[in-house]
Amino acid sequence: MNLNHNGWEKIGLWEDNKLDIKDIVWPGNSPVPPPGVPEKFNLKITFLKEPPYVNLLPPDNETGECKTSRSVRC
């Protein structure tokens, strides 16, 4: 996601173990970065694998409700 003057814009998609991403558009609609800004850099993304980051739990067999309040809606 990229935040610009119009709000948030989707710039890429991770699907089937590959990244499909649009070209970068720099300020002034330039295809190259402003002086002093590197054109390429590495970005590392991490997250803490700890419940309830994502809990995939089936609903209760009797009530159809989620079994815990810490999971996403079933």
DRENMIMI-992119 format. One record per residue: residue number from 0; residue in three letters; chain; x, y, z of N, C-alpha, C in turn. Coordinates in nm, 4 decimals. Atoms other than C-alpha are relative to their C-alpha. Example, Ala and Ser with C-alpha at 12.3 -4.5 7.8 and 13.67 -1.06 7.14 Angstrom:
<rs>
+-----+--------+--------+----------+----------+----------+----------+----------+----------+----------+----------+----------+
| num | residu | chaine |      n.u |      n.v |      n.w |     ca.u |     ca.v |     ca.w |      c.u |      c.v |      c.w |
+-----+--------+--------+----------+----------+----------+----------+----------+----------+----------+----------+----------+
|   0 |    ALA |      A |   0.0890 |  -0.1190 |   0.0000 |   1.2300 |  -0.4500 |   0.7800 |   0.0900 |   0.1200 |   0.0000 |
|   1 |    SER |      A |  -0.0820 |  -0.1190 |  -0.0060 |   1.3670 |  -0.1060 |   0.7140 |  -0.0770 |   0.1090 |   0.0730 |
+-----+--------+--------+----------+----------+----------+----------+----------+----------+----------+----------+----------+
</rs>
This chain:
<rs>
+-----+--------+--------+----------+----------+----------+----------+----------+----------+----------+----------+----------+
| num | residu | chaine |      n.u |      n.v |      n.w |     ca.u |     ca.v |     ca.w |      c.u |      c.v |      c.w |
+-----+--------+--------+----------+----------+----------+----------+----------+----------+----------+----------+----------+
|   0 |    MET |      A |   0.0854 |  -0.1172 |   0.0000 |   0.0000 |   0.0000 |   0.0000 |   0.0899 |   0.1234 |   0.0000 |
|   1 |    ASN |      A |  -0.0715 |  -0.1261 |   0.0078 |   0.1153 |   0.3502 |  -0.0778 |  -0.0970 |   0.1120 |   0.0363 |
|   2 |    LEU |      A |   0.0834 |  -0.1131 |  -0.0397 |  -0.0209 |   0.6647 |   0.0852 |   0.0367 |   0.1199 |  -0.0859 |
|   3 |    ASN |      A |  -0.0236 |  -0.1197 |   0.0798 |  -0.0566 |   0.9555 |  -0.1573 |  -0.1101 |   0.1012 |   0.0284 |
|   4 |    HIS |      A |   0.0972 |  -0.1068 |  -0.0268 |  -0.2685 |   1.2715 |  -0.1799 |  -0.1448 |  -0.0456 |  -0.0169 |
|   5 |    ASN |      A |   0.1359 |   0.0530 |   0.0174 |  -0.5726 |   1.0633 |  -0.2858 |  -0.0380 |  -0.1029 |   0.1059 |
|   6 |    GLY |      A |   0.0246 |   0.1035 |  -0.1004 |  -0.5418 |   0.8218 |   0.0080 |   0.0866 |  -0.1219 |  -0.0273 |
|   7 |    TRP |      A |  -0.0762 |   0.1237 |   0.0149 |  -0.4217 |   0.4611 |   0.0126 |  -0.0228 |  -0.0603 |  -0.1380 |
|   8 |    GLU |      A |   0.0059 |   0.0619 |   0.1317 |  -0.3404 |   0.2935 |  -0.3195 |   0.0700 |  -0.1355 |   0.0051 |
|   9 |    LYS |      A |  -0.0595 |   0.1329 |   0.0067 |  -0.2759 |  -0.0765 |  -0.3727 |   0.1068 |   0.0000 |  -0.1091 |
|  10 |    ILE |      A |  -0.1088 |  -0.0028 |   0.0975 |   0.0631 |  -0.1096 |  -0.5431 |   0.0572 |  -0.1376 |  -0.0300 |
|  11 |    GLY |      A |  -0.0538 |   0.1323 |   0.0248 |   0.1295 |  -0.4802 |  -0.5252 |  -0.0868 |  -0.1084 |   0.0589 |
|  12 |    LEU |      A |   0.0757 |   0.1151 |  -0.0462 |   0.0010 |  -0.8258 |  -0.4572 |   0.0939 |  -0.1185 |   0.0141 |
|  13 |    TRP |      A |  -0.0746 |   0.1235 |  -0.0223 |   0.1635 |  -1.1374 |  -0.3078 |  -0.0961 |  -0.1141 |  -0.0260 |
|  14 |    GLU |      A |   0.0893 |   0.1082 |   0.0371 |   0.0083 |  -1.4412 |  -0.4722 |   0.0810 |  -0.1130 |  -0.0618 |
|  15 |    ASP |      A |  -0.0691 |   0.1181 |   0.0525 |   0.1255 |  -1.7950 |  -0.5503 |   0.1513 |   0.0095 |   0.0185 |
|  16 |    ASN |      A |  -0.1411 |  -0.0111 |  -0.0358 |   0.4600 |  -1.7301 |  -0.3774 |   0.0795 |   0.0930 |  -0.0899 |
|  17 |    LYS |      A |  -0.0731 |  -0.1007 |   0.0766 |   0.5487 |  -1.4330 |  -0.5976 |  -0.0625 |   0.1369 |   0.0235 |
|  18 |    LEU |      A |   0.0426 |  -0.1375 |  -0.0205 |   0.5256 |  -1.0560 |  -0.5723 |  -0.0216 |   0.0668 |  -0.1349 |
|  19 |    ASP |      A |   0.0313 |  -0.0789 |   0.1190 |   0.3559 |  -0.8550 |  -0.8453 |  -0.0173 |   0.1431 |   0.0480 |
|  20 |    ILE |      A |   0.0006 |  -0.1363 |  -0.0527 |   0.4292 |  -0.4867 |  -0.7842 |   0.0121 |   0.1013 |  -0.1128 |
|  21 |    LYS |      A |  -0.0051 |  -0.1079 |   0.0983 |   0.3758 |  -0.1661 |  -0.9802 |   0.1332 |   0.0737 |   0.0105 |
|  22 |    ASP |      A |  -0.1185 |  -0.0850 |  -0.0035 |   0.6636 |   0.0637 |  -1.0721 |  -0.0220 |   0.1142 |   0.0984 |
|  23 |    ILE |      A |   0.0070 |  -0.1116 |  -0.0941 |   0.7431 |   0.3383 |  -0.8232 |  -0.0222 |   0.1289 |  -0.0775 |
|  24 |    VAL |      A |   0.0204 |  -0.1341 |   0.0544 |   0.6082 |   0.6821 |  -0.9075 |   0.0412 |   0.0972 |   0.1098 |
|  25 |    TRP |      A |  -0.0558 |  -0.0915 |  -0.0984 |   0.8109 |   0.9466 |  -0.7263 |  -0.0740 |   0.1337 |  -0.0046 |
|  26 |    PRO |      A |   0.0652 |  -0.1314 |   0.0010 |   0.6948 |   1.2991 |  -0.6330 |   0.0198 |   0.0701 |  -0.1345 |
|  27 |    GLY |      A |  -0.0039 |  -0.0658 |   0.1300 |   0.6141 |   1.5024 |  -0.9429 |  -0.0229 |  -0.0965 |  -0.1150 |
|  28 |    ASN |      A |   0.0236 |   0.1057 |   0.0996 |   0.5154 |   1.1796 |  -1.1260 |   0.1266 |  -0.0410 |  -0.0737 |
|  29 |    SER |      A |  -0.1284 |   0.0363 |   0.0597 |   0.8843 |   1.1127 |  -1.1915 |   0.0244 |  -0.1501 |   0.0127 |
|  30 |    PRO |      A |  -0.0344 |   0.1421 |  -0.0099 |   1.0032 |   0.7573 |  -1.2716 |   0.1316 |  -0.0243 |   0.0744 |
|  31 |    VAL |      A |  -0.1268 |   0.0124 |  -0.0731 |   1.3345 |   0.8279 |  -1.0910 |  -0.0113 |   0.0766 |   0.1312 |
|  32 |    PRO |      A |   0.0090 |  -0.0679 |  -0.1301 |   1.3872 |   0.9276 |  -0.7268 |   0.0662 |   0.1373 |  -0.0030 |
|  33 |    PRO |      A |  -0.0655 |  -0.1306 |  -0.0115 |   1.4824 |   1.2813 |  -0.6235 |   0.1478 |  -0.0176 |   0.0333 |
|  34 |    PRO |      A |  -0.1428 |   0.0084 |  -0.0336 |   1.8562 |   1.3555 |  -0.5842 |   0.0198 |  -0.0321 |   0.1481 |
|  35 |    GLY |      A |  -0.0313 |   0.0389 |  -0.1371 |   1.9986 |   1.1932 |  -0.2723 |  -0.0834 |  -0.1143 |   0.0538 |
|  36 |    VAL |      A |   0.0845 |   0.1117 |  -0.0429 |   1.7308 |   0.9231 |  -0.2510 |   0.0403 |  -0.1232 |  -0.0803 |
|  37 |    PRO |      A |  -0.0406 |   0.1194 |   0.0748 |   1.8517 |   0.5710 |  -0.3392 |  -0.1162 |  -0.0582 |  -0.0794 |
|  38 |    GLU |      A |   0.1047 |   0.0569 |   0.0848 |   1.6626 |   0.4042 |  -0.6229 |  -0.0463 |  -0.1351 |   0.0514 |
|  39 |    LYS |      A |   0.0357 |   0.1328 |  -0.0499 |   1.6728 |   0.0598 |  -0.4639 |   0.0480 |  -0.0155 |   0.1437 |
|  40 |    PHE |      A |  -0.0387 |   0.0329 |  -0.1365 |   1.6840 |  -0.0642 |  -0.1067 |  -0.0732 |  -0.1262 |   0.0398 |
|  41 |    ASN |      A |   0.0627 |   0.1222 |  -0.0500 |   1.5964 |  -0.3764 |   0.0859 |  -0.0932 |   0.0346 |   0.1147 |
|  42 |    LEU |      A |   0.0984 |  -0.0196 |  -0.1052 |   1.2928 |  -0.3898 |   0.3075 |  -0.0264 |  -0.1343 |   0.0651 |
|  43 |    LYS |      A |   0.0291 |   0.1229 |  -0.0731 |   1.2543 |  -0.6539 |   0.5751 |  -0.1290 |   0.0199 |   0.0775 |
|  44 |    ILE |      A |   0.1274 |  -0.0049 |  -0.0707 |   0.9109 |  -0.7260 |   0.7124 |  -0.0055 |  -0.1187 |   0.0942 |
|  45 |    THR |      A |   0.0092 |   0.1072 |  -0.0985 |   0.8661 |  -0.9257 |   1.0299 |  -0.1272 |   0.0165 |   0.0819 |
|  46 |    PHE |      A |   0.1106 |  -0.0067 |  -0.0945 |   0.5891 |  -1.0095 |   1.2683 |   0.0231 |  -0.1059 |   0.1054 |
|  47 |    LEU |      A |  -0.0118 |   0.0919 |  -0.1116 |   0.5648 |  -1.1856 |   1.5989 |  -0.1052 |  -0.1080 |  -0.0151 |
|  48 |    LYS |      A |   0.0933 |   0.1115 |   0.0136 |   0.4100 |  -1.5279 |   1.5584 |  -0.0477 |  -0.0378 |   0.1394 |
|  49 |    GLU |      A |   0.0539 |   0.0209 |  -0.1333 |   0.1968 |  -1.5300 |   1.8674 |  -0.1521 |   0.0144 |  -0.0061 |
|  50 |    PRO |      A |   0.1455 |  -0.0147 |  -0.0011 |  -0.1742 |  -1.5925 |   1.9204 |  -0.0368 |   0.1323 |   0.0667 |
|  51 |    PRO |      A |   0.0968 |   0.0371 |   0.1028 |  -0.4058 |  -1.4281 |   1.8414 |   0.0282 |   0.0651 |  -0.1338 |
|  52 |    TYR |      A |  -0.0280 |  -0.0601 |   0.1305 |  -0.2248 |  -1.3016 |   1.5288 |  -0.1017 |  -0.0499 |  -0.1021 |
|  53 |    VAL |      A |   0.1067 |   0.0604 |   0.0801 |  -0.4404 |  -1.5406 |   1.3278 |  -0.0330 |  -0.1336 |   0.0633 |
|  54 |    ASN |      A |   0.0465 |   0.1281 |  -0.0522 |  -0.6407 |  -1.8162 |   1.4860 |  -0.1053 |  -0.0526 |  -0.0953 |
|  55 |    LEU |      A |   0.0972 |   0.0611 |   0.0895 |  -0.8172 |  -2.0428 |   1.2435 |  -0.0637 |  -0.1157 |   0.0738 |
|  56 |    LEU |      A |   0.0687 |   0.1007 |  -0.0784 |  -1.0637 |  -2.2333 |   1.4539 |  -0.1361 |  -0.0288 |  -0.0608 |
|  57 |    PRO |      A |   0.1345 |   0.0303 |   0.0497 |  -1.3728 |  -2.4175 |   1.3380 |  -0.1036 |   0.0436 |   0.1032 |
|  58 |    PRO |      A |   0.1043 |  -0.0373 |  -0.0957 |  -1.7027 |  -2.3073 |   1.4926 |  -0.0417 |  -0.1192 |   0.0858 |
|  59 |    ASP |      A |   0.0501 |   0.1028 |  -0.0898 |  -1.8538 |  -2.4994 |   1.7825 |  -0.1057 |  -0.0831 |  -0.0729 |
|  60 |    ASN |      A |   0.0928 |   0.0896 |   0.0701 |  -2.0439 |  -2.8042 |   1.6502 |  -0.1448 |   0.0180 |   0.0434 |
|  61 |    GLU |      A |   0.1368 |  -0.0117 |  -0.0508 |  -2.3479 |  -2.7398 |   1.8704 |  -0.0603 |   0.1380 |  -0.0234 |
|  62 |    THR |      A |   0.0548 |  -0.1360 |   0.0076 |  -2.3847 |  -2.3620 |   1.8656 |   0.0306 |   0.0703 |  -0.1318 |
|  63 |    GLY |      A |  -0.0423 |  -0.0682 |   0.1219 |  -2.2087 |  -2.2692 |   1.5417 |   0.0796 |   0.1259 |   0.0276 |
|  64 |    GLU |      A |  -0.0747 |  -0.1187 |  -0.0402 |  -2.0299 |  -1.9952 |   1.7384 |   0.1486 |  -0.0320 |   0.0085 |
|  65 |    CYS |      A |  -0.1434 |   0.0187 |  -0.0214 |  -1.6569 |  -1.9407 |   1.7624 |   0.0227 |  -0.0456 |   0.1433 |
|  66 |    LYS |      A |  -0.0246 |   0.0579 |  -0.1319 |  -1.5117 |  -2.1315 |   2.0570 |   0.0741 |   0.0949 |   0.0931 |
|  67 |    THR |      A |  -0.0769 |  -0.0912 |  -0.0835 |  -1.2994 |  -1.8429 |   2.1802 |  -0.0180 |   0.1425 |  -0.0492 |
|  68 |    SER |      A |   0.0120 |  -0.1404 |   0.0391 |  -1.3174 |  -1.4655 |   2.1801 |   0.1303 |   0.0522 |  -0.0596 |
|  69 |    ARG |      A |  -0.1295 |  -0.0439 |   0.0513 |  -0.9526 |  -1.4527 |   2.0671 |   0.0215 |  -0.0352 |  -0.1463 |
|  70 |    SER |      A |  -0.0185 |   0.0375 |   0.1404 |  -1.0112 |  -1.5752 |   1.7130 |  -0.0774 |   0.0935 |  -0.0910 |
|  71 |    VAL |      A |   0.0768 |  -0.0762 |   0.0972 |  -1.1325 |  -1.4134 |   1.3979 |  -0.1357 |  -0.0649 |  -0.0157 |
|  72 |    ARG |      A |   0.1357 |   0.0525 |   0.0133 |  -1.4986 |  -1.4567 |   1.3163 |   0.0003 |  -0.1249 |  -0.0875 |
|  73 |    CYS |      A |   0.0048 |   0.1269 |   0.0719 |  -1.5696 |  -1.8121 |   1.2035 |  -0.0843 |   0.0119 |  -0.1255 |
+-----+--------+--------+----------+----------+----------+----------+----------+----------+----------+----------+----------+
</rs>
